[in-house]
Amino acid sequence: MSEEKPIGLAIAEKFFGLILVLIGAITAYITYNNPPGDIVAPFSSIFIAGSFIIIAIGTLLILAKAE
């Protein structure tokens, strides 16, 4: 016998996933469009990779099946 999650918890999980996707997308966009002389430019690939990881985690939270 499995217990179902409360509906509020499922909604919060989807909402938090959406927030993570938005934060990751904004971070990737800002990092990709930074000025070339910026001090962070050599490390931009690290930040973009981190942004894609955040987007992937958010997507998994959105796609998680609520039982």
C-alpha positions as CSV (number, residue, x, y, z in Angstrom):
1,M,0.0,0.0,0.0
2,S,1.5,3.3,-1.1
3,E,0.5,6.6,0.4
4,E,-0.2,9.5,-1.9
5,K,1.6,12.8,-1.6
6,P,-0.4,15.7,-0.4
7,I,-1.5,17.9,-3.4
8,G,0.3,20.9,-1.9
9,L,3.6,19.0,-1.9
10,A,3.2,18.1,-5.5
11,I,2.4,21.7,-6.5
12,A,5.4,23.0,-4.5
13,E,7.6,20.4,-6.2
14,K,6.5,21.6,-9.7
15,F,6.8,25.3,-8.7
16,F,10.3,24.8,-7.3
17,G,11.3,23.0,-10.5
18,L,10.0,25.9,-12.6
19,I,11.9,28.4,-10.4
20,L,15.1,26.4,-10.9
21,V,14.6,26.3,-14.7
22,L,14.1,30.0,-14.8
23,I,17.1,30.8,-12.6
24,G,19.3,28.4,-14.7
25,A,18.2,29.9,-18.0
26,I,18.7,33.5,-16.8
27,T,22.2,32.6,-15.4
28,A,23.2,30.9,-18.7
29,Y,21.9,33.8,-20.7
30,I,23.7,36.5,-18.7
31,T,26.9,34.5,-18.6
32,Y,26.8,33.8,-22.3
33,N,26.3,37.5,-23.1
34,N,28.9,39.0,-20.7
35,P,31.3,41.6,-22.0
36,P,34.5,40.1,-23.5
37,G,36.8,42.0,-21.2
38,D,35.1,40.9,-18.1
39,I,37.2,39.3,-15.4
40,V,34.8,36.2,-15.4
41,A,35.2,35.6,-19.1
42,P,37.8,32.8,-18.8
43,F,35.5,30.9,-16.4
44,S,32.2,31.4,-18.3
45,S,32.1,27.8,-19.5
46,I,32.1,26.6,-15.9
47,F,29.1,28.9,-15.0
48,I,27.3,27.9,-18.2
49,A,27.8,24.2,-17.3
50,G,26.5,24.8,-13.8
51,S,23.5,26.6,-15.3
52,F,22.7,23.6,-17.5
53,I,22.9,21.3,-14.4
54,I,20.4,23.6,-12.6
55,I,18.1,23.5,-15.6
56,A,18.3,19.7,-15.7
57,I,17.5,19.4,-12.0
58,G,14.5,21.8,-12.5
59,T,13.3,19.8,-15.5
60,L,13.5,16.6,-13.5
61,L,11.4,18.1,-10.7
62,I,8.8,19.3,-13.2
63,L,8.6,15.9,-15.0
64,A,8.5,13.9,-11.8
65,K,5.4,11.8,-11.7
66,A,3.1,12.5,-8.8
67,E,1.5,9.3,-7.6
